[in-house]
Amino acid sequence: MDSRIIPTGSSPAQTFVLPSWSASLRSAETEGDAAFSAGIALKTLDDPVRAEPVWAGCWRARLALRSAAAAVRLMGRNEAEAELRDAVLMASDAGDPGPAGNVYSAYRKLGARNGPVNTAFLKELAMLLSLRWDDHLARVVDLVDGALQSSRSAPFAAADLVSAIHAVRPDAERLAWALADGLIAQRLGWQRPLFLLMAQRGGPAFRTLGGRGRVRPGEPGFARAVCLALVEGARAAFQSASEIDRRARQLVTVAPKLRTKGREGVIHRLLDEDAVSASAPGADLSRWASRRMFERLEASGAVRELSGRSTFRIYGL
C-alpha cells in the first residue's frame, strides 16, 4: 500500500473553509476589495494544494468534472456531471465519448498537464472542445505566453487572458476559462491546475452591480467579477475537499481489512480519480470480487455509488 495513505481514519476529518472575515460578494463593491478577497482565497487554497493530500487527484478530477459540465452548458448542451462521467467511463479505450464527453476529456488532459501550452496541445484541446482551428485560435499560444509574463497579479492576468481570447474568438470562451485556471496554477507555482472559474461563469460573481445584467469578457468590471469568481470557486473547492477528505480517511481505515486480491490498485484509483467503474478495469478482479469489495466500501461510508443504476455501477469518494 502506498505510504502516502496517511493520516489514518482515526484522526478527525478536516474542514476546509475561507477565513470568516474574507469579503463577501456583497461587500466587495470595488475592484480593490474583490482583489483582496481573491488573494485571501488563493492563499488559503495554496496550503492544501502544496500539502498534496493523498486524495488530491480525486479533488482535482471532481473540480474538472464540475467545470466541464459548466462548459457544456455554455455550448448550449444539457448534459450534467453524471452524463459526462458516464460518457468517459463507459467509452472503451478506442471509443468516442461524444461531444460532451470530449469536453470533460479536454479538462482532464489540461488538469494532468505540467508544463506550457504549445500549439500541438492547443489543437488537441480545440478538437475536444469542438472548436474550429484557425489563425485566430493559433494566436492563443502567444496570448498565454504573454499572460505568464505579465506583471499583473494572477487574478488580473487571468481576466486579461479570457478577455483577449474572447476578443479574437468569442466562441472559444470554454477554452479561455480552462486556460485561465491553468495560468493561475502556473503563476502560483502549483504542479497541476485546480479548476475554479468555469463553474462560476453562470453564478452571482458575474452579475452587474445593479443586478440587471451580466459582465462579459472585456467589459468594465470584468476583472472584479473574475476575482469574485475565484472566491466563490475556492469556497466550492473547499466544500468538495472536506467531503472527499472525510471519505478518504474512512477508505484508508477500511482498506487494510479488505482481503480482496488487487484491492491496492482500486484504492489508489479511488484516491486519484473522480470515479471508478465497478468492473475495476486493471485490477484483475472477478465481477463477484469487485462487487463484494465495493459493497463493503459503500456500507462503511468510504465510497458512494454515483450512477444510480443496478448495472454498470460507478463508485467514488
C-alpha positions in Angstrom: 0.0 0.0 0.0 1.3 3.5 -0.9 3.0 5.2 2.0 1.1 8.4 1.1 -2.1 6.9 2.6 -1.9 9.0 5.7 -3.3 10.2 8.0 -5.3 7.3 9.2 -9.0 7.3 9.6 -8.6 7.6 13.4 -7.8 11.3 13.1 -10.7 13.7 12.6 -11.8 14.8 9.2 -10.7 18.2 8.2 -12.9 21.1 7.3 -11.6 23.5 4.7 -13.0 27.0 4.8 -12.2 30.6 3.9 -11.5 32.9 6.8 -14.8 34.3 8.2 -13.5 37.8 7.7 -12.9 37.5 4.0 -15.0 39.7 1.8 -18.4 38.5 0.6 -19.9 39.2 -2.8 -22.0 42.0 -1.4 -19.2 43.7 0.5 -16.6 43.6 -2.4 -18.1 46.5 -4.3 -14.7 47.8 -5.6 -12.1 46.1 -7.7 -9.6 46.5 -4.9 -11.9 44.8 -2.4 -12.5 41.9 -4.8 -8.8 41.6 -5.5 -8.1 41.5 -1.7 -10.7 38.7 -1.2 -9.3 36.7 -4.2 -5.8 36.9 -2.7 -7.1 35.6 0.6 -8.9 32.8 -1.2 -5.9 31.7 -3.3 -3.6 31.9 -0.3 -6.0 29.7 1.7 -6.1 27.2 -1.2 -2.4 27.3 -1.6 -1.9 25.4 1.7 -3.8 22.2 0.8 -2.6 22.3 -2.8 1.0 22.3 -1.7 0.4 19.7 1.0 -0.7 17.4 -1.8 -3.1 15.2 0.4 -3.5 11.6 -0.7 -6.9 12.5 -2.2 -5.6 15.4 -4.3 -6.1 13.6 -7.6 -9.8 12.9 -6.8 -10.2 16.5 -5.7 -8.8 17.9 -8.9 -10.8 15.5 -11.0 -14.0 16.3 -9.2 -13.5 20.0 -9.9 -12.6 19.3 -13.5 -15.9 17.5 -13.9 -17.8 20.4 -12.5 -16.1 22.8 -14.8 -16.6 20.6 -17.8 -20.3 20.4 -17.1 -20.4 24.3 -17.0 -18.5 24.4 -20.3 -21.0 22.0 -21.8 -23.9 24.3 -20.7 -22.0 27.2 -22.3 -22.1 25.2 -25.6 -25.9 25.1 -25.3 -26.0 21.4 -24.4 -27.7 20.0 -21.3 -25.5 17.0 -20.2 -24.8 17.3 -16.5 -21.9 15.9 -14.4 -23.4 12.4 -14.3 -23.8 12.2 -18.0 -20.2 13.4 -18.6 -18.9 10.8 -16.1 -20.9 8.1 -17.9 -19.6 9.2 -21.3 -16.0 8.9 -20.3 -16.2 5.7 -18.1 -18.5 3.8 -20.5 -16.4 4.5 -23.6 -13.8 1.9 -24.5 -10.2 3.0 -25.0 -10.9 3.4 -28.7 -14.5 4.7 -28.2 -15.8 8.2 -28.7 -17.4 9.6 -25.6 -19.3 12.1 -27.7 -19.1 16.0 -27.8 -20.0 16.5 -24.2 -17.7 13.6 -23.0 -14.9 15.1 -25.1 -15.2 18.4 -23.2 -14.6 16.5 -20.0 -11.7 14.8 -21.6 -10.2 18.2 -22.5 -10.4 19.4 -18.9 -8.9 16.1 -17.7 -6.0 16.5 -20.1 -5.3 20.0 -19.1 -5.6 19.1 -15.5 -3.0 16.4 -15.9 -0.6 18.6 -17.8 2.5 20.0 -16.1 4.1 22.4 -18.5 3.4 25.2 -21.0 0.6 25.1 -23.6 2.1 24.7 -27.1 0.4 24.7 -30.5 0.1 20.9 -30.7 -1.6 20.6 -27.3 -3.8 23.6 -28.0 -5.0 21.9 -31.2 -5.9 18.8 -29.3 -7.9 20.8 -26.8 -9.6 22.7 -29.5 -10.7 19.5 -31.2 -12.0 18.0 -28.0 -13.9 21.3 -27.3 -15.5 21.3 -30.8 -13.7 24.5 -31.7 -12.7 25.1 -35.3 -9.0 25.6 -35.7 -7.9 28.8 -37.5 -5.2 31.6 -37.4 -7.1 33.4 -34.6 -7.1 30.4 -32.3 -3.5 29.8 -33.1 -2.7 33.2 -31.6 -3.9 31.9 -28.2 -0.5 30.3 -27.6 1.1 33.7 -27.7 -1.7 35.1 -25.5 -1.0 32.5 -22.9 2.7 33.2 -23.0 2.1 36.9 -22.6 -0.2 36.3 -19.7 2.5 34.2 -18.0 5.0 37.1 -18.4 2.5 39.8 -17.3 3.4 42.0 -14.3 -0.3 41.9 -13.3 -1.3 39.7 -10.3 -2.6 36.2 -11.1 -6.4 37.0 -10.9 -6.0 40.1 -13.2 -3.7 38.2 -15.6 -6.4 35.5 -15.8 -9.1 38.1 -16.5 -6.9 39.7 -19.2 -6.3 36.3 -20.8 -10.0 35.4 -21.0 -10.8 38.9 -22.4 -8.0 38.6 -25.0 -9.1 35.1 -26.2 -12.8 36.2 -26.3 -11.8 39.2 -28.4 -10.2 37.0 -31.1 -12.6 34.1 -30.9 -15.8 34.8 -28.9 -16.9 31.1 -29.3 -13.7 29.9 -27.5 -14.8 31.1 -24.0 -14.9 27.5 -22.8 -11.3 27.1 -23.7 -10.4 30.5 -22.3 -11.6 29.7 -18.8 -9.8 26.4 -18.7 -6.5 28.1 -19.8 -7.1 30.9 -17.2 -7.2 28.3 -14.4 -4.0 26.7 -15.9 -2.4 30.2 -15.9 -3.3 30.8 -12.3 -1.7 27.5 -11.3 1.5 28.3 -13.2 1.7 31.8 -11.7 1.3 30.4 -8.2 3.7 27.6 -8.7 1.2 24.7 -8.4 2.1 21.5 -10.1 -1.4 21.0 -11.6 -4.4 23.3 -12.3 -7.3 23.5 -9.8 -10.3 24.3 -11.9 -12.2 27.1 -10.2 -13.5 29.6 -12.8 -15.6 27.9 -15.4 -18.1 26.5 -12.9 -18.7 30.1 -11.6 -19.3 31.6 -15.1 -23.1 31.4 -14.7 -23.1 32.4 -11.0 -23.6 35.6 -9.0 -19.9 36.8 -9.3 -20.7 37.9 -12.9 -23.8 39.9 -12.1 -23.5 43.6 -12.7 -23.5 45.7 -9.5 -27.1 46.8 -10.3 -28.0 43.1 -10.8 -29.8 43.7 -14.1 -27.3 42.0 -16.4 -24.1 40.0 -16.6 -20.5 41.2 -17.0 -18.9 39.8 -20.2 -15.2 39.4 -21.0 -13.6 42.7 -21.8 -16.3 44.8 -20.3 -15.8 47.2 -17.3 -16.0 45.3 -14.1 -14.8 42.0 -15.6 -11.6 41.8 -13.6 -13.6 42.4 -10.4 -16.0 39.6 -11.4 -13.1 37.2 -12.0 -11.7 38.0 -8.6 -15.1 37.2 -7.0 -15.4 34.1 -9.1 -12.2 32.9 -7.6 -13.5 33.5 -4.1 -16.7 31.5 -4.9 -14.7 28.8 -6.7 -12.5 28.5 -3.7 -15.5 28.1 -1.4 -16.9 25.3 -3.6 -13.5 23.7 -3.8 -13.2 23.7 0.0 -16.6 22.2 0.4 -15.6 19.4 -2.0 -12.3 18.9 -0.2 -14.0 18.5 3.1 -16.3 15.8 1.8 -13.5 13.9 0.0 -11.2 14.1 3.0 -13.8 12.5 5.2 -14.4 9.6 2.8 -10.7 9.2 2.1 -10.0 8.8 5.8 -12.7 6.2 6.1 -11.3 4.4 3.0 -7.8 4.3 4.5 -9.2 2.9 7.7 -11.2 0.2 5.9 -8.6 -0.7 3.2 -6.4 -2.9 5.5 -9.4 -5.0 6.4 -10.2 -5.9 2.8 -8.8 -9.3 1.8 -9.6 -8.9 -1.9 -6.5 -9.5 -4.1 -5.8 -6.5 -6.3 -7.5 -4.0 -3.9 -4.5 -1.7 -3.8 -4.9 -0.7 -7.4 -8.6 0.1 -6.8 -7.9 2.1 -3.6 -5.3 4.2 -5.4 -7.7 4.9 -8.3 -10.4 5.9 -5.9 -8.0 8.4 -4.3 -6.7 9.6 -7.7 -9.8 9.8 -9.9 -13.3 11.2 -9.7 -14.9 7.8 -10.0 -14.2 4.1 -10.8 -16.5 1.7 -12.6 -17.5 -1.4 -10.5 -15.7 -3.6 -13.1 -12.5 -2.0 -11.8 -10.5 -2.4 -15.0 -6.8 -3.2 -14.5 -7.4 -4.7 -11.0 -7.7 -8.3 -12.2 -10.8 -8.8 -10.1 -13.6 -11.1 -10.9 -17.0 -9.5 -11.2 -18.1 -11.1 -8.0 -15.0 -10.0 -6.1 -15.3 -6.5 -7.4 -19.0 -6.2 -6.5 -18.3 -7.5 -3.0 -15.4 -5.1 -2.4 -17.4 -2.1 -3.5 -20.4 -3.2 -1.4 -18.2 -3.3 1.7 -16.7 0.1 0.9 -20.1 1.6 0.4 -21.5 0.1 3.5 -18.6 1.6 5.5 -19.2 5.1 4.2 -15.9 5.2 2.3 -17.4 5.5 -1.1 -20.7 6.4 -2.8 -22.4 4.8 -5.8 -22.7 7.6 -8.3 -24.7 6.2 -11.2 -28.0 5.2 -9.5 -28.1 2.2 -11.7 -28.3 -1.5 -10.9 -25.9 -2.3 -13.8 -22.6 -0.6 -14.7 -22.3 0.9 -11.3 -19.8 3.7 -10.6 -18.2 4.5 -7.3 -16.2 7.4 -6.0 -15.2 9.2 -2.8 
